[in-house]
């Protein structure tokens, strides 16, 4: 059994400050803090509160974000909500160890609730949790032999394993290695898939959705994997064909993929084979190569769907990928996972949620110029997938979106040992911790990063401590100042180690000087990046309420200014900064803007209710006098945008 390189700090040890605190407060005042009152799936009738309503994954999903948010903010109203869910689950445990709604015995939603309970223990120290988990894991060990994983649990069995490792780290008297082995044996072997990644094209090349859906409508999900050979033959399909269809469906499903990136790390912890480190890195590299987007995500509407900037990415995949990256960093200690996390957290996450956190999309698009109920080139998502609303397309994201920001806060710093603290991502926060010897340690990180380039870290400690500061991949050089001593540093390491910082007060300043970068994407388009931020064309928005009551209404969003611009790369790209406003990711007053020139392309129009294919431009067709001033804003501040541009370079 291997140990992770780094360890999490208890929930509540790290508090957000500055703009990040505002963002969590917005979430608490938005859907997370009010969902139980407006959405019956997590209301009083929930099967996870003893009611006769929804009894599958939505209650556990919701709690997976509610718990850390409540205790990070120390919000008494949210804590009371959280305790009601936790207490019901704990009290539901039978003498044999089974727990949860009696009328739904699916393994999968319980895997999510296990994560909820471990977080609750991390926040409160509730001694009931380890006892509860041990009893349930013994039940699983006895039961899985004759009642194996099925459906979503087959694709996501590693989520169960995550909580087993959590228990082992807390109480190493029982490892449950046999249970871990059984779960791996009954689950999809994602590490094997990632070693030889087969999906180099959109999913439609491997699984025809209309044909597959037609088959499902005849035989049903359960029958696809449980029918006998004879019964399947009634529908003209063999057992091996059914198994292959099941495998392709799950291994192209974008949320499964986002979750599965941490599977090689869990195999590493169990079996200690160093090749899993390489597999984890290769997995992300391959998925991004064939399906990656400049916001740090990959397409999936609902399945992997190539690199076209009008394909969608599901919100569930965003928050699950963030959680996978946090675990990959913790287990392997590789700095790159921190870069990937910042890219997703500062771009993809806020871009798909209304700035006031009162509505969200199911699918976001890189080039998103119209959000309305209309057919688009999704693989198998519905016509309402990119509107902003309560539950567009399907309610899983309504329940699951809440974990993104709170878990990000909880993982900003980790520890390598009792006196060594490691930075995963930069953001304004305060760490307060007492080590095993009772020494008090405080780390205050004050910054407007990623909107600004300077980070001020003040350390108060009662013992000598060490800091490991992640060096971003894009930072070629920067200035580090430690207690008035300045060093200009060129990137040659993934971490800067500050060892034996003296007790009392230490002042550390990191001053980055990020350059504007142009990255190449689909059809030779370019994206504009600076530091961890992706930028998109600012488009004036016109919001139209189409259902429900405000503030938790459903909206279509229409462009009120042109969107069809090419950028002139020979022009200056001038950066303008301002204060972060009380709604950090609002398009109205973004804290950083880029001013440059663009050329409107009249032949670039809507196709299938999305921005059409990126046009090719010849110099002969250009009229320089027609260039206009355009403004680019952070992708995360936009609801409509172009972020993969056609371009000109004289």
C-alpha positions in Angstrom: 0.0 0.0 0.0 1.5 3.3 -1.1 0.9 6.6 0.6 0.0 9.8 -1.2 2.8 12.4 -1.6 0.7 15.1 0.0 -2.2 15.1 2.5 -5.4 17.1 2.6 -6.0 19.6 5.4 -9.3 19.4 7.4 -12.2 21.2 5.8 -12.4 24.7 7.3 -8.6 24.9 7.7 -8.5 27.0 4.6 -10.9 29.9 4.3 -11.4 32.0 1.2 -10.7 35.8 1.4 -11.1 38.6 -1.1 -12.8 37.8 -4.4 -12.9 34.1 -3.6 -14.9 34.6 -0.5 -17.4 36.7 -2.4 -17.7 33.9 -5.0 -18.6 31.4 -2.3 -21.0 33.8 -0.7 -22.7 34.2 -4.0 -23.0 30.5 -4.3 -24.5 30.2 -0.8 -27.1 32.9 -1.6 -27.8 31.3 -5.0 -28.8 27.8 -6.0 -26.7 26.0 -3.3 -28.3 27.7 -0.4 -31.9 27.6 -1.8 -32.1 24.4 -3.9 -34.0 22.4 -1.3 -36.8 25.0 -1.3 -37.2 25.3 -5.1 -36.3 21.8 -6.4 -38.3 18.8 -5.2 -35.5 16.3 -6.1 -33.6 17.5 -3.0 -36.6 18.7 -1.0 -38.2 17.2 2.0 -39.6 14.3 -0.1 -36.1 13.1 -1.1 -35.5 9.4 -0.5 -32.2 10.5 1.2 -34.3 12.3 3.8 -36.7 9.4 4.3 -39.3 10.6 1.8 -40.9 8.9 -1.2 -39.3 11.2 -3.8 -36.0 10.9 -5.8 -33.9 8.3 -4.2 -30.9 7.9 -6.5 -27.9 10.2 -6.9 -29.3 13.7 -6.6 -29.4 14.0 -2.8 -25.8 12.7 -2.4 -24.6 14.9 -5.3 -26.1 18.0 -3.7 -24.5 17.2 -0.3 -21.1 16.7 -1.9 -21.0 20.5 -2.4 -23.3 21.6 0.4 -21.1 20.1 3.1 -17.8 21.8 2.3 -19.5 25.1 1.5 -21.4 25.2 4.8 -18.3 24.5 6.9 -15.9 26.7 5.0 -18.2 29.6 5.3 -19.3 28.6 8.8 -22.8 29.3 7.7 -25.2 28.2 10.4 -28.2 27.9 8.0 -26.3 25.7 5.6 -24.8 23.7 8.4 -28.3 22.8 9.7 -29.2 21.7 6.2 -26.1 19.6 5.9 -26.6 17.9 9.3 -30.1 16.8 8.4 -28.8 14.9 5.4 -25.9 13.4 7.2 -27.9 12.3 10.3 -30.5 10.7 8.1 -27.9 8.6 6.3 -26.1 7.6 9.5 -29.4 6.6 11.1 -30.5 4.6 8.1 -27.7 2.1 8.5 -29.0 -1.4 9.2 -27.5 -4.0 11.5 -25.8 -5.6 8.4 -24.2 -2.3 7.4 -26.4 -1.4 4.4 -27.7 2.2 4.4 -29.7 4.7 2.4 -33.1 4.4 0.8 -34.5 0.9 1.2 -36.3 1.1 -2.2 -33.1 1.8 -4.2 -30.2 -0.6 -3.5 -27.9 0.7 -6.3 -24.3 0.8 -5.3 -23.6 4.0 -7.2 -25.4 6.8 -5.2 -23.9 5.3 -2.0 -20.4 5.9 -3.4 -21.2 9.6 -3.6 -22.7 9.6 -0.1 -19.5 8.0 1.2 -17.6 11.1 -0.1 -20.1 13.3 1.6 -19.6 11.5 5.0 -15.8 11.6 4.8 -16.0 15.4 4.2 -18.4 15.8 7.1 -15.8 14.0 9.3 -13.0 16.2 8.0 -15.1 19.3 8.9 -16.5 18.1 12.3 -14.4 15.2 13.5 -17.7 13.2 14.0 -16.6 9.9 15.4 -19.6 8.1 14.0 -18.3 8.3 10.5 -15.3 5.8 10.7 -17.4 3.3 12.5 -20.2 3.7 10.0 -17.8 3.3 7.0 -16.1 0.2 8.5 -19.5 -1.5 9.0 -20.6 -0.6 5.4 -17.3 -1.8 3.9 -17.7 -5.2 5.7 -21.3 -5.4 4.2 -19.9 -4.7 0.7 -17.2 -7.3 1.1 -19.8 -9.9 2.0 -22.4 -8.8 -0.6 -20.5 -7.9 -3.8 -19.7 -11.6 -4.4 -23.3 -12.4 -5.2 -24.6 -8.9 -5.9 -21.9 -7.3 -8.1 -21.6 -3.7 -9.3 -23.9 -2.8 -12.2 -24.5 0.1 -14.6 -23.0 3.4 -13.4 -21.2 1.6 -10.5 -19.3 -0.5 -13.0 -18.0 2.7 -14.7 -17.3 4.5 -11.4 -16.3 1.9 -8.8 -13.1 3.8 -8.1 -15.2 6.4 -6.3 -16.0 3.8 -3.7 -12.3 3.0 -3.4 -11.4 6.6 -2.7 -13.4 6.4 0.6 -11.8 3.2 1.6 -8.4 4.8 1.3 -9.7 7.7 3.3 -10.7 5.3 6.1 -7.3 3.6 5.9 -5.5 6.9 6.3 -7.6 7.7 9.4 -7.3 4.2 11.0 -4.7 1.9 9.6 -5.8 -1.1 11.5 -7.9 -2.4 8.6 -6.9 -1.9 5.0 -9.9 -3.6 3.2 -7.5 -4.6 0.5 -9.7 -7.5 -0.6 -12.6 -5.1 -1.0 -10.5 -2.8 -3.1 -9.5 -5.7 -5.3 -13.1 -6.8 -5.8 -14.1 -3.3 -6.7 -11.4 -3.0 -9.3 -12.2 -6.4 -10.7 -15.9 -5.6 -11.1 -15.2 -2.1 -12.6 -14.0 -0.9 -16.0 -10.2 -1.0 -16.1 -9.7 2.7 -17.0 -5.9 2.5 -16.7 -5.9 -0.1 -19.4 -8.1 2.0 -21.6 -6.0 5.1 -21.1 -2.8 3.2 -22.0 -4.2 2.5 -25.4 -6.8 5.3 -25.8 -9.1 4.2 -28.6 -11.3 7.3 -29.1 -9.4 9.6 -31.5 -12.6 10.7 -33.2 -16.1 11.9 -31.9 -18.1 9.2 -30.3 -20.5 9.0 -33.3 -17.7 7.1 -35.2 -17.8 4.3 -32.6 -21.4 4.3 -31.3 -24.4 5.4 -33.4 -26.7 7.0 -30.9 -29.9 6.6 -32.8 -29.4 2.9 -33.3 -28.2 2.4 -29.7 -31.1 4.3 -28.3 -33.5 2.4 -30.4 -32.1 -0.8 -29.0 -32.3 0.5 -25.5 -36.0 1.4 -25.9 -36.6 -2.2 -26.7 -34.7 -4.0 -24.1 -33.9 -1.4 -21.4 -30.6 -0.6 -19.6 -30.9 -3.4 -17.1 -31.5 -6.0 -19.8 -28.5 -4.8 -21.9 -26.1 -6.0 -19.2 -28.2 -8.7 -17.4 -30.1 -10.5 -20.1 -29.2 -14.1 -20.8 -27.8 -15.0 -24.2 -31.2 -16.5 -25.2 -33.2 -13.5 -24.3 -30.8 -11.1 -26.0 -31.1 -13.1 -29.2 -34.8 -12.1 -29.3 -33.6 -8.6 -30.1 -31.0 -9.7 -32.6 -28.0 -9.0 -30.3 -25.5 -11.4 -28.7 -24.1 -11.1 -25.2 -20.7 -10.0 -26.5 -22.3 -7.3 -28.6 -24.3 -6.1 -25.7 -21.1 -6.0 -23.6 -19.3 -4.0 -26.2 -22.1 -1.4 -26.5 -22.2 -1.0 -22.7 -18.4 -0.5 -22.7 -18.4 2.1 -25.5 -21.3 4.0 -23.9 -19.6 4.3 -20.5 -16.0 4.9 -21.7 -17.0 7.8 -24.0 -19.4 9.3 -21.4 -17.8 12.7 -20.5 -18.5 12.6 -16.8 -17.2 9.0 -16.5 -14.0 10.1 -18.2 -13.6 13.2 -16.0 -14.0 11.0 -12.9 -11.8 8.2 -14.2 -8.7 10.3 -14.5 -8.0 9.5 -10.8 -8.4 5.8 -11.3 -4.7 5.2 -12.2 -3.7 7.1 -9.0 -5.9 4.8 -6.9 -4.4 1.7 -8.5 -1.0 3.2 -7.7 -1.9 3.5 -4.0 -3.1 -0.1 -3.9 -0.5 -1.9 -6.1 2.5 0.5 -6.0 3.3 0.2 -9.7 5.1 3.4 -10.9 3.7 3.0 -14.4 0.4 4.3 -13.1 2.0 7.7 -12.7 2.7 7.8 -16.4 -0.7 6.5 -17.3 -2.4 9.3 -15.3 -0.5 11.9 -17.3 -1.0 10.1 -20.6 -4.7 9.8 -20.0 -5.2 13.6 -19.9 -2.8 14.1 -22.7 -4.7 11.8 -25.0 -8.2 13.0 -24.2 -7.0 16.6 -24.7 -5.3 15.7 -27.9 -8.4 14.5 -29.5 -11.2 16.3 -27.6 -9.5 19.1 -25.8 -10.7 22.7 -25.6 -8.7 25.9 -24.7 -10.7 26.4 -21.4 -8.9 23.4 -20.0 -11.8 21.0 -20.6 -12.7 18.5 -23.2 -15.9 18.1 -25.2 -18.8 15.9 -24.1 -22.4 16.5 -25.0 -23.0 13.9 -23.5 -20.1 11.9 -24.9 -16.6 12.8 -26.2 -17.2 14.7 -29.3 -14.0 16.1 -30.9 -12.5 19.6 -30.8 -15.0 21.7 -32.7 -15.5 24.9 -30.6 -19.3 24.6 -30.9 -19.5 21.2 -29.3 -20.6 21.2 -25.7 -19.0 20.3 -22.4 -21.3 19.2 -19.6 -21.0 21.0 -16.3 -20.9 17.7 -14.3 -17.7 16.9 -16.2 -16.1 20.3 -15.2 -16.6 19.8 -11.4 -15.6 16.1 -11.5 -12.5 16.8 -13.5 -11.5 19.4 -10.9 -12.0 16.8 -8.2 -9.9 14.3 -10.1 -7.1 16.9 -10.6 -7.1 17.7 -6.9 -6.7 14.0 -6.1 -4.0 13.5 -8.7 -1.9 16.3 -7.3 -2.4 14.9 -3.8 -1.4 11.4 -4.7 1.4 12.0 -7.2 2.7 15.4 -6.1 3.0 16.5 -9.8 2.8 20.3 -10.3 1.2 20.0 -13.7 -2.1 18.9 -12.2 -2.2 22.3 -10.4 -1.8 24.1 -13.7 -4.7 22.1 -15.2 -6.9 22.8 -12.2 -6.3 26.5 -12.3 -7.2 26.5 -16.0 -10.5 24.8 -15.4 -11.4 26.6 -12.2 -10.9 30.1 -13.5 -12.4 29.5 -17.0 -14.7 26.6 -17.5 -16.3 26.5 -14.1 -17.6 30.1 -13.9 -18.4 30.4 -17.6 -21.2 27.8 -17.4 -22.9 29.2 -14.3 -24.9 32.5 -14.2 -22.7 35.1 -12.4 -25.2 35.3 -9.5 -25.2 31.5 -9.2 -29.0 31.4 -9.8 -28.9 29.4 -13.0 -26.6 27.2 -14.9 -26.1 25.5 -18.3 -25.8 21.8 -19.0 -23.5 22.3 -21.9 -21.1 25.2 -22.5 -19.5 26.1 -25.8 -16.1 27.7 -26.5 -17.7 29.7 -29.3 -21.1 30.4 -27.8 -23.0 33.1 -29.5 -26.6 32.1 -28.8 -28.2 30.3 -25.9 -31.7 29.2 -26.7 -34.0 26.2 -27.0 -33.0 24.9 -30.4 -31.3 21.8 -32.0 -27.5 21.8 -32.1 -24.9 19.4 -33.1 -24.8 17.6 -29.7 -24.1 13.9 -29.6 -27.2 13.1 -27.6 -28.2 16.1 -25.5 -31.5 18.0 -25.7 -32.4 21.3 -27.4 -32.3 23.2 -24.1 -28.8 22.1 -23.1 -27.1 25.5 -23.4 -29.8 27.8 -21.9 -29.2 29.1 -18.3 -31.8 27.5 -16.0 -32.6 25.3 -13.1 -32.3 21.9 -14.8 -31.7 22.3 -18.5 -31.5 18.9 -20.3 -31.2 16.8 -17.2 -31.0 17.4 -13.5 -27.7 15.8 -12.7 -25.7 19.0 -13.0 -28.3 20.9 -10.9 -27.4 18.6 -8.1 -23.7 18.1 -8.8 -22.4 21.6 -9.7 -22.0 22.7 -6.0 -18.8 20.9 -5.3 -16.6 22.9 -7.7 -15.7 26.1 -5.7 -15.8 24.6 -2.1 -13.5 21.7 -2.9 -11.2 24.1 -4.8 -10.9 26.2 -1.7 -10.3 23.1 0.5 -7.4 22.0 -1.7 -5.6 25.3 -2.3 -2.9 24.1 0.2 -1.9 20.6 1.3 0.7 19.4 3.6 3.7 17.2 3.0 4.5 16.8 6.7 3.5 18.6 9.8 5.6 21.6 9.0 5.7 21.6 5.2 2.8 23.2 3.2 2.4 22.9 -0.5 0.6 25.2 -2.9 -1.8 23.6 -5.4 -3.4 26.7 -6.9 -3.1 30.4 -6.2 -6.1 32.3 -4.9 -6.9 34.6 -2.0 -7.2 32.5 1.2 -6.1 32.0 4.8 -4.8 28.8 6.2 -5.0 28.3 10.0 -3.6 25.1 11.4 -2.1 23.5 14.5 0.4 20.7 13.9 0.7 17.6 15.9 2.9 19.4 18.5 0.3 22.1 19.0 2.2 24.8 17.2 0.0 27.4 15.4 0.6 28.1 11.7 -1.1 30.7 9.6 -0.6 31.4 5.9 -2.5 34.5 4.6 -2.5 34.7 0.8 -3.7 38.1 -0.5 -4.2 38.5 -4.2 -6.5 39.2 -7.1 -4.9 36.4 -9.0 -5.8 35.2 -11.7 -7.0 38.7 -12.6 -3.8 40.3 -11.3 -0.2 39.1 -11.3 1.1 39.7 -7.7 0.6 37.3 -4.8 1.4 38.4 -1.2 1.9 35.6 1.3 2.3 36.3 5.0 3.3 33.5 7.2 2.9 33.4 11.0 4.2 30.3 12.8 5.3 29.1 16.2 7.9 26.7 14.7 10.1 26.8 11.6 8.1 25.8 8.6 8.7 25.0 4.9 6.7 26.1 1.9 6.6 24.6 -1.6 5.2 27.0 -4.1 4.1 25.7 -7.4 5.7 27.4 -10.5 3.0 27.7 -13.2 4.0 26.2 -16.6 3.4 29.6 -18.4 5.7 31.5 -16.0 9.0 31.7 -17.8 10.4 34.1 -15.2 9.1 36.0 -12.2 10.3 37.9 -9.2 10.2 36.3 -5.7 10.7 38.5 -2.7 11.3 36.9 0.7 11.5 39.3 3.7 12.8 42.1 1.4 15.3 39.9 -0.4 14.4 39.8 -4.1 15.3 37.1 -6.6 14.5 37.0 -10.3 13.8 33.4 -11.1 13.7 31.5 -14.4 11.6 28.4 -14.5 13.6 25.3 -14.1 11.7 23.6 -11.4 8.1 22.8 -10.8 8.2 24.0 -7.1 10.2 26.7 -5.3 11.1 25.4 -1.8 11.4 27.9 1.0 12.9 25.9 3.9 13.2 26.7 7.6 11.2 30.0 7.5 11.9 31.4 11.0 9.1 31.5 13.5 6.9 34.7 13.8 6.3 36.7 10.6 7.5 36.1 7.1 6.6 38.2 4.0 6.7 36.6 0.6 5.7 38.3 -2.7 5.5 36.6 -6.1 5.3 38.9 -9.0 4.5 37.2 -12.3 4.8 39.0 -15.7 2.6 36.9 -17.9 2.8 37.5 -21.7 -0.2 37.3 -24.0 -0.1 33.9 -25.7 -1.7 32.7 -28.9 -2.5 29.0 -28.9 -3.7 27.0 -32.0 -6.9 25.1 -32.0 -9.6 23.6 -34.3 -9.3 24.5 -38.0 -6.2 26.6 -37.3 -8.1 29.0 -35.1 -6.3 30.9 -32.3 -7.1 31.5 -28.7 -5.8 34.4 -26.6 -4.4 33.5 -23.2 -2.7 35.3 -20.4 -1.5 33.5 -17.3 -4.1 30.9 -16.5 -6.9 32.9 -18.2 -8.5 32.3 -21.5 -10.1 35.4 -23.2 -13.1 35.7 -25.3 -14.8 38.4 -27.4 -17.0 40.6 -25.3 -20.6 40.4 -26.7 -23.4 42.5 -25.4 -26.1 40.1 -24.0 -29.8 40.2 -24.0 -31.4 37.9 -21.5 -35.0 36.6 -22.0 -36.8 34.7 -19.3 -38.6 31.7 -20.7 -39.8 29.8 -17.6 -40.0 29.7 -13.8 -39.8 32.6 -11.4 -36.8 34.9 -10.8 -34.2 34.7 -9.5 -34.2 31.0 -10.3 -35.7 31.3 -13.7 -34.8 29.8 -17.1 -33.3 32.1 -19.6 -32.3 32.3 -23.2 -29.4 34.6 -24.1 -29.1 36.5 -27.3 -26.3 38.6 -28.8 -26.9 42.3 -29.0 -23.6 43.1 -30.7 -21.8 41.4 -33.6 -19.8 38.3 -32.8 -18.2 37.3 -36.1 -14.8 38.9 -35.8 -11.3 37.8 -36.9 -8.4 39.1 -34.9 -5.4 40.9 -36.3 -2.4 39.4 -34.6 -0.1 42.1 -35.9 -2.0 44.7 -33.8 -1.2 45.5 -30.2 -3.0 43.6 -27.5 -3.3 46.1 -24.6 -4.2 44.9 -21.1 -6.4 47.0 -18.9 -6.9 46.1 -15.2 -9.5 47.3 -12.6 -10.7 46.2 -9.2 -12.5 42.9 -8.9 -16.2 43.8 -8.4 -18.6 42.1 -5.9 -19.6 39.7 -8.6 -16.2 38.5 -9.8 -17.2 36.7 -12.9 -19.7 39.2 -14.3 -19.3 40.4 -17.9 -20.4 43.9 -17.0 -17.3 44.9 -15.2 -14.6 42.3 -15.7 -11.4 43.0 -13.7 -9.1 42.6 -16.7 -9.7 43.3 -20.3 -7.6 43.1 -23.5 -8.1 45.8 -26.2 -7.2 45.0 -29.8 -8.4 45.2 -33.4 -10.8 42.8 -35.2 -12.3 42.5 -38.6 -15.9 41.6 -39.0 -16.5 38.6 -41.3 -19.8 39.0 -42.9 -19.7 35.5 -44.3 -19.3 34.0 -40.8 -22.9 33.3 -39.8 -25.0 30.9 -37.6 -25.2 27.3 -38.7 -27.4 24.9 -36.8 -28.0 27.6 -34.1 -24.3 27.9 -33.3 -21.4 29.9 -34.8 -20.6 28.4 -38.2 -17.4 26.8 -39.2 -14.4 29.0 -38.7 -13.8 30.7 -42.1 -10.5 30.9 -43.9 -9.3 34.3 -44.8 -7.1 35.4 -47.7 -5.2 38.7 -47.6 -6.7 39.7 -51.0 -10.1 39.8 -49.4 -9.1 42.2 -46.6 -9.8 45.9 -46.3 -7.6 47.3 -43.6 -9.8 50.4 -43.1 -12.6 48.1 -41.9 -10.7 47.0 -38.7 -12.6 47.8 -35.5 -11.8 48.1 -31.9 -12.8 44.9 -30.0 -12.6 44.0 -26.4 -11.6 40.6 -25.0 -12.7 39.6 -21.5 -11.9 36.6 -19.3 -13.7 33.5 -20.6 -15.1 32.9 -17.1 -16.7 36.3 -17.1 -18.6 35.6 -20.4 -22.0 34.1 -21.1 -21.7 34.7 -24.8 -18.3 34.8 -26.5 -15.9 33.7 -29.3 -12.8 32.2 -27.8 -11.4 30.4 -30.9 -10.9 33.0 -33.6 -10.1 33.2 -37.2 -7.0 35.4 -37.6 -4.9 37.7 -39.8 -1.2 38.4 -39.4 0.3 40.9 -41.8 
